[in-house]
Amino acid sequence: GYNTINMALIFTNSDGWQAMVSVKNILDVTHITDAFLSSDDTGLATNVFVTDPRLFGIRITKNW
């Protein structure tokens, strides 16, 4: 198992505007979530799947 810390802050006002700021994987830790061994004709390479790196996002919306 592994832990990932994500956070989102949402700001709203009475005029209908909303802004959301988010961070995914705050600590920027890479975890292997799965792996598989390919066939011997490709050299028995191991392929791994890892978590996303730290990602930042912003969303601005207006409601009428």
matplotlib code that plots the C-alpha trace (Angstrom):
import matplotlib.pyplot as plt

x = [0.0, 0.9, -0.5, -0.9, -1.9, -4.1, -5.7, -8.3, -9.4, -12.6, -13.4, -16.9, -18.5, -22.1, -21.9, -21.7, -17.9, -16.0, -12.3, -10.7, -7.0, -5.8, -2.6, -2.3, 0.5, 1.6, 4.8, 5.8, 6.5, 6.6, 5.0, 5.0, 1.4, 1.8, 4.5, 4.7, 7.4, 7.3, 8.1, 11.6, 11.6, 11.6, 14.4, 12.3, 11.9, 9.9, 7.3, 6.1, 3.2, 3.8, 1.7, 1.4, 4.0, 2.9, 0.2, -1.3, -4.6, -6.9, -10.6, -12.6, -16.4, -19.3, -22.9, -25.9]
y = [0.0, 3.6, 7.0, 10.1, 13.6, 15.7, 19.1, 21.4, 24.9, 26.4, 30.1, 31.5, 34.8, 36.1, 37.1, 33.5, 33.4, 30.3, 29.5, 26.2, 25.6, 22.0, 20.1, 16.3, 14.4, 17.2, 15.5, 14.5, 10.9, 8.2, 4.9, 1.8, 0.7, -2.3, -4.1, -6.8, -8.8, -8.8, -11.8, -13.2, -12.0, -8.4, -9.1, -9.8, -6.1, -5.1, -2.4, -0.5, 1.8, 4.7, 7.4, 10.8, 13.5, 16.6, 18.3, 21.8, 22.9, 25.9, 26.2, 29.4, 29.2, 31.7, 30.7, 32.7]
z = [0.0, -0.2, 0.8, -1.4, -0.1, -2.2, -1.4, -2.9, -1.8, -3.1, -2.8, -3.6, -3.5, -3.5, -7.2, -8.3, -9.0, -7.8, -7.9, -7.0, -6.5, -6.2, -5.7, -6.3, -4.7, -2.5, -1.3, -4.8, -3.8, -6.6, -5.8, -8.0, -8.3, -10.6, -12.7, -15.3, -17.0, -20.8, -22.9, -23.5, -27.2, -25.9, -23.4, -20.4, -19.7, -16.6, -17.1, -14.1, -13.4, -11.1, -9.4, -11.0, -10.1, -8.2, -10.2, -9.7, -11.0, -11.0, -12.1, -12.3, -12.8, -12.9, -12.0, -13.3]

ax = plt.figure().add_subplot(projection="3d")
ax.plot(x, y, z, "-o")
ax.set_aspect("equal")
plt.show()
